């Protein structure tokens, strides 16, 4: 994530008392104070000032890049600053990208814009006398906010943990979504400036595999070079799978100083060292190999303790421990290929075939696509064809997100419909079901960029998840993502010459379920007390009897109940931290 910290106060009065309070916080926390016409800003890095007139100005916090550029901007040209203020941030979204939050002041009052897919958070609290916006909850606490858990929001999270919502799991604290702008007034006015639906429309479609490959390659190489242009050495979490290999190829192409770390399981299904070694050697990266150790995982501790969502998993503690040992006191950033499956359209569905038929009628690519989809889904071509025909006849594009109601009480289950509402799950007319599925997958990657842990040291970055890359991916029709019996085909094509021969089209991927089961087995007694006597049961959200039945079941482990209980433990540990 971006390491910047900031706190904005938009007072409802003249703001004199807040000026003194903000100056005090700035001195204590080493943050610089910027005063606007109707806002006060504390930030940890030099902000980009924006000015159009004495009555209209603002600031940008966090790195911002020009389209096609490979370094962060030190300033915005005067005409671009004026355009940003005049359009209330609209021009920034069209011409730039990054991990920024923009505060845009004018006579009508301030507007706050969060970059599309930017990982600099924007948490909002609105008491009676002011509106506060901050990069982290700790800074909101400095202005006398005392967070408490919102159990209704927690219930929604348990049903659909990959859907991010405006209301966080802390009462009276909202999050400004990526690509949205907000105007504090009598009410908080929210407006969406960036939507994925704008890039999957037929007029945006790039139905030429060669051109699509070239565009994606350019977007990947430019954005990854830009995000690592500050000279900080980097450690890449390299599994050897497609997504981390794409990141490795782009880092190597940029000539960036990168070392690689691969984490493996004792079970061969999660040991992909051979693939990681091949990629690291080809890209000129020294590789460290570490076996995941369940003893390094403390399920009572939450790495999301600074966040307003229980979004971090306990099993990731083993990776964080390995990273800490590897870097020591050296300043390095950690990057990974998280979210690649989603943005590179890893669907297992007949929807891309339905999209192709609806868009082009009879198309010579139909037979090959049918076979490719069948191989990806491990089914028959006939089954794929029948499902595609059913989709074409039904003409339904909505993506049915699967709720997880396992081990929940009727009280929690009653919120299922609300939990599954999100604007990225409601396609506008004319959108194919494959494109709708691609957007839904992309939505599930938002959790990686929308709520990062600011205290993470060194900083972690999902290097693939940038606005230009995602816009490019969404403009590629769903049917182009499948080839040679593989998904993510355009991404594989984009970097195949930068990787070992044949690696880009490797089959399958590693699985770490065995490591999670090790954690489960090592913590059965603790899980029994954490969940059986925990807050989720006490608040009436989790079915105690159902959970204990999973814990008491004789070996061998069957089903995925163990994963559900580990998730409950993550939520319990997070709630305890607040």
C-alpha positions in Angstrom: 0.0 0.0 0.0 1.0 3.6 -0.2 2.8 4.7 3.0 1.2 8.2 3.0 -0.8 9.3 6.0 -3.2 12.2 6.0 -6.1 13.8 8.0 -8.6 16.3 6.6 -11.0 18.4 8.6 -13.8 20.2 7.0 -15.3 22.3 9.8 -18.9 23.5 10.0 -17.8 26.8 11.5 -14.8 29.1 11.0 -12.4 26.3 12.0 -10.2 28.3 14.3 -10.3 25.7 17.1 -9.6 22.9 14.7 -6.6 24.8 13.3 -4.9 24.7 16.7 -5.8 21.1 17.3 -4.5 20.0 13.8 -1.3 21.9 14.3 -0.8 20.0 17.6 -1.4 16.7 16.0 0.9 17.6 13.2 3.8 18.4 15.6 3.2 15.2 17.5 3.0 12.9 14.5 5.4 14.6 12.2 2.7 15.7 9.7 2.7 18.9 7.6 -0.3 21.3 7.9 -1.9 22.7 4.7 -4.7 25.2 5.1 -7.3 25.6 2.4 -10.2 28.0 2.2 -12.6 25.5 3.8 -10.4 22.6 4.9 -7.3 21.7 7.0 -5.0 19.0 5.8 -2.3 17.1 7.7 -0.1 14.9 5.5 3.1 12.9 5.9 4.5 13.7 2.5 4.8 16.8 0.3 1.4 17.3 -1.3 0.9 18.5 -4.8 -0.7 21.9 -4.5 -3.5 22.9 -6.9 -4.6 26.5 -7.5 -6.9 28.2 -9.9 -7.7 31.4 -8.1 -7.5 32.8 -4.6 -10.9 31.2 -4.0 -10.2 27.9 -5.7 -7.4 25.6 -4.7 -6.6 22.2 -3.3 -4.1 19.4 -2.9 -3.3 15.9 -4.0 -1.9 13.4 -1.4 -0.2 10.2 -2.6 1.6 9.3 -5.8 0.0 10.3 -9.1 1.2 9.4 -12.6 0.4 10.6 -16.1 -1.0 8.1 -18.6 1.9 6.2 -20.2 4.4 7.8 -17.8 6.8 5.8 -15.7 7.5 8.2 -12.8 5.4 9.9 -10.2 4.7 13.6 -10.9 6.3 16.2 -8.7 3.8 18.8 -9.8 0.8 19.3 -12.0 1.1 21.8 -14.8 -1.0 24.9 -14.2 -3.5 24.2 -16.9 -4.0 20.6 -15.5 -4.4 21.9 -11.9 -7.1 24.4 -13.2 -8.8 21.6 -15.1 -8.8 19.4 -12.0 -10.5 22.1 -9.9 -12.9 23.1 -12.7 -14.1 19.5 -13.2 -14.0 18.7 -9.5 -11.5 15.9 -10.2 -13.0 14.5 -13.4 -9.9 15.4 -15.4 -7.7 13.6 -13.0 -9.5 10.3 -13.6 -9.4 10.8 -17.4 -5.7 11.8 -17.7 -3.9 10.4 -14.6 -3.9 7.4 -12.3 -2.2 6.5 -9.0 -2.7 6.0 -5.3 -3.9 9.5 -4.5 -6.7 11.3 -2.7 -7.5 14.8 -4.0 -9.0 17.6 -1.9 -10.5 20.1 -4.3 -11.6 23.4 -2.8 -13.8 26.0 -4.4 -16.5 28.6 -3.5 -19.2 25.9 -3.1 -17.0 24.0 -0.6 -14.5 21.1 -0.8 -14.8 17.9 -2.9 -12.7 14.9 -1.9 -11.9 12.4 -4.7 -10.3 8.9 -4.2 -8.4 7.5 -7.2 -9.9 4.6 -9.0 -8.2 1.4 -7.7 -5.9 3.6 -5.5 -4.7 1.9 -2.4 -4.5 5.1 -0.3 -7.7 4.7 1.9 -10.2 7.4 2.7 -12.2 6.8 5.9 -14.9 9.2 6.8 -16.4 10.3 10.1 -19.0 13.0 10.4 -19.9 14.3 13.9 -22.1 17.4 14.4 -19.4 20.0 14.1 -17.1 18.8 11.2 -16.4 16.2 8.6 -13.2 14.1 9.1 -11.4 12.1 6.4 -8.3 10.1 7.1 -5.9 7.5 5.7 -6.3 5.4 8.9 -8.5 5.0 11.9 -5.6 5.9 14.3 -5.7 9.5 12.9 -9.5 9.6 13.3 -8.9 8.5 16.9 -6.6 11.5 17.4 -9.6 13.8 17.0 -11.5 12.1 19.8 -13.3 9.4 17.8 -13.9 6.2 19.8 -14.6 3.3 17.3 -17.0 0.5 18.3 -17.8 -2.6 16.3 -21.0 -2.4 14.1 -22.3 -6.0 14.4 -24.9 -5.5 11.6 -22.0 -4.6 9.2 -20.1 -7.6 10.5 -23.1 -9.9 9.6 -22.9 -8.5 6.1 -19.2 -9.2 6.0 -19.7 -12.8 7.1 -22.2 -13.4 4.3 -20.0 -11.9 1.6 -16.6 -11.0 2.8 -15.2 -10.1 -0.6 -17.8 -7.3 -1.1 -16.7 -3.9 0.1 -19.3 -1.5 1.3 -19.5 2.2 2.1 -20.3 1.4 5.7 -17.3 -0.2 7.4 -17.5 -2.7 10.3 -16.9 0.2 12.8 -20.0 2.3 13.7 -20.2 5.7 12.2 -17.1 5.3 10.0 -17.6 5.1 6.2 -15.1 4.5 3.5 -15.0 6.5 0.3 -14.9 4.0 -2.5 -12.3 4.0 -5.2 -13.3 6.3 -8.1 -15.9 8.1 -6.0 -16.0 11.8 -4.9 -17.7 13.2 -1.9 -18.9 16.7 -1.0 -19.5 17.5 2.7 -22.7 19.6 2.9 -25.9 19.2 4.9 -25.5 15.5 4.0 -22.6 13.6 2.6 -23.1 13.7 -1.2 -21.5 10.8 -3.0 -21.0 10.5 -6.7 -19.3 7.8 -8.7 -16.9 9.2 -11.3 -15.3 5.9 -12.4 -17.2 2.7 -13.1 -16.1 -0.6 -14.6 -19.3 -0.6 -16.8 -17.9 2.2 -18.9 -15.1 -0.1 -20.1 -17.1 -3.2 -21.0 -19.6 -1.5 -23.3 -19.5 -2.6 -26.9 -18.1 0.7 -28.1 -15.0 0.1 -25.9 -14.5 -3.5 -26.9 -11.2 -4.5 -28.4 -12.0 -7.8 -30.3 -8.5 -8.2 -31.8 -6.3 -10.5 -29.8 -3.1 -9.1 -31.1 -4.1 -5.5 -30.4 -5.5 -6.5 -27.0 -2.2 -8.2 -26.2 -0.2 -5.2 -27.2 -2.3 -2.9 -25.1 -2.2 -5.0 -22.0 1.5 -5.5 -22.3 2.1 -1.7 -22.6 -0.2 -1.1 -19.6 1.5 -3.7 -17.4 5.1 -2.6 -18.3 4.3 1.1 -17.9 2.4 0.9 -14.6 4.7 -1.6 -12.9 7.7 0.5 -13.9 6.0 3.6 -12.5 5.1 2.1 -9.2 8.7 1.1 -8.6 10.3 4.2 -10.0 11.3 5.6 -6.6 14.4 3.5 -6.4 13.4 1.4 -3.4 14.5 -2.2 -3.7 11.7 -4.7 -4.0 10.9 -8.2 -2.8 8.4 -10.0 -5.1 6.3 -12.8 -3.6 6.8 -15.3 -6.4 4.7 -18.4 -6.3 5.6 -19.4 -9.9 1.9 -19.1 -10.9 0.8 -16.9 -13.8 0.0 -13.8 -11.9 3.2 -13.5 -9.9 5.2 -14.5 -13.0 3.5 -11.6 -15.0 4.7 -9.3 -12.2 8.2 -10.8 -12.3 8.4 -10.3 -16.1 7.4 -6.6 -15.9 9.8 -5.9 -13.0 12.7 -7.5 -14.9 11.8 -5.6 -18.1 12.0 -2.3 -16.0 15.5 -3.3 -14.8 14.3 -2.9 -11.3 16.3 -4.2 -8.3 14.1 -7.1 -7.2 14.6 -10.2 -5.1 12.1 -13.0 -4.9 10.5 -15.0 -2.1 8.6 -18.2 -2.6 6.5 -19.8 0.2 5.7 -23.5 -0.1 3.7 -26.0 1.8 4.8 -29.4 3.1 2.2 -30.9 0.9 3.4 -31.2 -2.7 0.2 -29.6 -4.0 1.5 -26.3 -2.6 5.1 -26.7 -3.5 5.9 -24.9 -6.7 9.6 -24.2 -6.1 10.5 -25.6 -9.5 8.3 -23.0 -11.3 9.5 -20.2 -9.0 13.2 -21.1 -9.6 12.7 -21.1 -13.3 11.1 -17.7 -13.4 13.5 -16.2 -10.9 16.6 -17.4 -12.8 15.2 -16.2 -16.1 14.4 -12.8 -14.7 17.7 -12.5 -12.9 16.2 -12.4 -9.4 17.8 -14.1 -6.3 15.3 -16.4 -4.8 14.6 -17.3 -1.2 12.6 -20.5 -0.5 10.7 -20.9 2.8 8.4 -23.7 4.0 5.3 -22.3 5.6 5.3 -23.0 9.3 2.0 -23.1 11.2 3.9 -22.4 14.5 4.3 -18.8 13.2 0.6 -18.3 13.1 -1.3 -16.8 16.1 -5.0 -17.0 15.4 -5.8 -14.7 18.4 -3.9 -11.9 16.7 -5.3 -9.9 13.8 -3.2 -8.1 11.3 -6.3 -6.1 10.5 -6.3 -4.5 14.0 -5.8 -1.0 12.5 -8.5 -1.5 9.9 -12.3 -1.0 10.0 -12.8 -4.4 8.4 -11.7 -7.9 9.4 -9.9 -8.4 6.1 -6.6 -10.0 7.0 -6.2 -13.7 7.4 -4.2 -15.4 10.1 -2.4 -17.7 7.7 -0.7 -14.7 6.0 1.3 -14.2 9.3 3.7 -16.9 8.1 4.5 -15.0 5.0 4.9 -11.7 6.9 7.3 -13.4 9.3 9.3 -14.7 6.5 9.5 -11.3 4.9 10.5 -9.7 8.2 13.4 -12.2 8.6 14.5 -11.7 5.0 14.7 -7.9 4.9 15.9 -7.2 8.5 16.2 -3.5 8.8 16.7 -2.8 5.1 14.2 -0.6 3.4 12.3 -2.7 0.8 8.8 -2.8 -0.5 6.9 -6.1 -0.9 4.9 -6.6 -4.1 2.7 -9.5 -5.2 0.4 -10.6 -8.0 -2.7 -10.6 -5.9 -5.9 -9.9 -7.8 -4.5 -11.3 -11.1 -7.0 -14.1 -11.3 -9.8 -11.6 -11.0 -8.7 -8.9 -13.4 -7.5 -11.4 -16.0 -11.0 -13.0 -16.1 -10.5 -16.4 -14.6 -14.2 -17.4 -15.1 -15.3 -21.0 -15.1 -18.5 -20.5 -17.0 -20.2 -20.7 -20.4 -20.8 -17.0 -20.2 -18.0 -16.0 -22.6 -19.4 -18.3 -25.3 -22.8 -16.7 -24.8 -21.2 -13.3 -25.1 -19.5 -14.2 -28.4 -22.8 -15.5 -29.9 -24.8 -12.5 -28.7 -22.1 -10.0 -30.0 -21.3 -11.7 -33.4 -23.8 -14.3 -34.1 -22.2 -17.3 -35.8 -18.5 -16.8 -35.4 -15.7 -19.1 -36.6 -14.2 -19.0 -33.1 -17.2 -20.7 -31.5 -15.9 -24.3 -31.7 -12.4 -23.6 -30.3 -13.8 -21.4 -27.5 -16.3 -24.1 -26.5 -13.5 -26.6 -26.2 -11.3 -24.2 -24.3 -14.1 -23.4 -21.8 -14.8 -27.1 -21.3 -11.1 -27.8 -20.5 -10.9 -24.9 -18.1 -14.1 -26.0 -16.3 -13.3 -29.8 -16.5 -16.6 -30.5 -18.2 -17.8 -31.5 -21.7 -18.2 -29.3 -24.7 -21.8 -30.3 -24.9 -22.4 -29.0 -21.4 -20.8 -25.7 -22.2 -22.8 -25.3 -25.4 -26.1 -26.1 -23.6 -25.4 -23.6 -20.8 -24.4 -20.9 -23.4 -27.6 -21.4 -25.3 -29.6 -21.1 -22.1 -27.9 -17.8 -21.3 -28.5 -16.5 -24.8 -32.2 -17.3 -24.6 -32.6 -15.9 -21.1 -30.7 -12.8 -22.0 -29.8 -12.3 -18.3 -26.5 -10.6 -17.6 -26.6 -10.2 -13.8 -23.9 -12.1 -12.0 -25.2 -14.2 -9.1 -22.8 -13.7 -6.3 -22.7 -16.7 -4.0 -23.5 -15.9 -0.4 -21.8 -17.9 2.4 -24.5 -18.7 4.9 -22.7 -21.7 6.5 -22.9 -21.8 10.3 -24.8 -18.5 10.5 -28.0 -18.0 12.5 -31.3 -17.1 11.0 -30.7 -13.6 12.4 -27.6 -13.2 10.3 -29.0 -15.0 7.3 -31.9 -12.5 7.1 -29.4 -9.9 5.8 -28.4 -11.9 2.7 -30.1 -9.7 0.2 -28.5 -6.5 1.6 -25.1 -8.2 1.8 -25.1 -9.0 -1.9 -25.9 -5.4 -3.1 -23.2 -3.7 -4.9 -23.2 -1.4 -8.0 -20.7 -3.7 -9.7 -23.1 -6.6 -9.5 -25.9 -4.7 -11.4 -25.0 -4.5 -15.1 -26.6 -1.9 -17.2 -28.6 -2.9 -20.4 -26.5 -4.3 -23.2 -23.8 -5.9 -21.1 -23.1 -9.6 -21.7 -23.1 -12.1 -18.9 -19.4 -12.9 -19.4 -18.5 -9.2 -19.1 -20.8 -9.0 -16.0 -18.8 -11.9 -14.5 -15.5 -10.2 -15.3 -16.7 -7.1 -13.5 -17.8 -9.1 -10.5 -14.5 -10.8 -10.3 -12.7 -7.5 -10.5 -15.0 -6.2 -7.7 -13.7 -9.1 -5.5 -10.2 -7.7 -5.9 -11.2 -4.4 -4.4 -10.6 -5.7 -0.9 -6.9 -5.9 -1.8 -6.7 -2.2 -2.6 -9.5 -0.6 -0.7 -8.5 -1.4 2.9 -4.8 -1.9 3.2 -3.0 -1.9 6.6 -1.2 1.4 6.9 1.1 0.2 9.6 2.4 -2.7 7.4 6.2 -2.3 7.3 7.6 -2.7 4.9 4.8 -1.5 2.6 2.9 -4.2 0.6 1.7 -3.6 -2.9 -0.7 -5.5 -5.2 1.4 -4.4 -8.2 -1.1 -5.6 -10.9 -4.1 -3.6 -9.6 -3.7 -0.2 -11.3 -6.4 1.8 -13.1 -4.8 1.6 -16.6 -4.3 -2.2 -16.4 -7.9 -2.8 -15.2 -9.4 -0.5 -17.8 -7.5 -2.4 -20.4 -8.5 -5.8 -19.1 -12.2 -4.8 -19.0 -12.1 -3.6 -22.6 -11.0 -7.0 -23.7 -14.1 -9.2 -24.4 -14.6 -12.2 -22.2 -14.1 -14.7 -25.1 -10.5 -13.5 -25.8 -9.4 -14.6 -22.3 -9.5 -18.3 -23.2 -7.1 -20.1 -25.5 -5.2 -23.4 -25.6 -7.5 -24.8 -22.8 -6.3 -22.0 -20.4 -7.9 -18.9 -18.9 -6.1 -15.5 -18.5 -4.9 -16.0 -22.1 -4.3 -12.4 -23.0 -2.1 -11.9 -19.9 -0.2 -15.0 -20.8 0.4 -13.8 -24.4 1.4 -10.3 -23.1 4.5 -11.6 -21.3 5.3 -15.0 -22.7 8.5 -13.8 -24.4 9.7 -12.4 -21.1 9.4 -15.7 -19.3 11.0 -19.2 -19.7 9.8 -21.0 -22.8 6.4 -22.5 -22.2 6.0 -21.1 -18.7 3.3 -18.6 -19.5 1.0 -21.4 -20.6 1.7 -23.7 -17.7 -1.4 -25.6 -16.4 -2.9 -25.4 -13.0 -1.7 -23.5 -9.9 -0.5 -24.3 -6.5 -2.9 -24.8 -3.5 -2.3 -23.9 0.1 -5.3 -25.6 1.6 -3.0 -28.1 3.3 -1.3 -25.3 5.2 -4.6 -23.9 6.4 -5.6 -27.3 7.5 -2.4 -27.6 9.5 -3.3 -24.4 11.3 -6.8 -25.7 11.9 -5.6 -28.9 13.4 -3.0 -27.2 15.6 -5.6 -24.9 17.0 -8.7 -27.0 17.5 -9.0 -26.4 21.3 -8.4 -22.7 20.9 -10.9 -22.5 18.1 -13.5 -24.2 20.4 -13.2 -21.4 23.0 -12.7 -18.5 20.6 -15.8 -19.4 18.5 -17.9 -21.3 21.0 -17.6 -18.7 23.7 -16.9 -15.8 21.3 -18.5 -12.5 20.4 -20.1 -13.8 17.1 -22.1 -16.3 19.1 -22.9 -13.8 21.8 -24.2 -11.3 19.2 -26.4 -14.0 17.7 -24.7 -14.2 14.3 -23.0 -17.6 14.4 -24.6 -21.0 15.2 -22.5 -22.4 18.0 -23.8 -25.9 17.6 -22.9 -26.0 13.9 -19.4 -24.8 14.6 -18.8 -27.3 17.4 -20.0 -30.1 15.2 -17.2 -29.3 12.7 -14.6 -29.2 15.5 -15.8 -32.5 17.0 -16.1 -34.4 13.7 -13.8 -37.4 13.5 -10.9 -37.4 11.0 -10.2 -37.2 8.2 -11.4 -33.7 7.5 -14.2 -33.5 5.0 -15.7 -30.4 3.3 -14.7 -26.8 3.8 -16.1 -26.3 7.3 -12.5 -25.8 8.7 -12.0 -22.8 6.4 -15.3 -21.2 7.7 -14.1 -21.6 11.3 -10.7 -20.1 10.5 -12.6 -17.1 9.0 -14.7 -16.8 12.1 -11.5 -16.8 14.2 -10.1 -14.0 12.0 -13.2 -11.9 12.7 -13.1 -12.7 16.4 -9.5 -11.6 16.6 -10.3 -8.4 14.8 -13.3 -7.6 16.9 -11.2 -8.2 20.1 -8.6 -5.7 18.9 -11.3 -3.0 19.0 
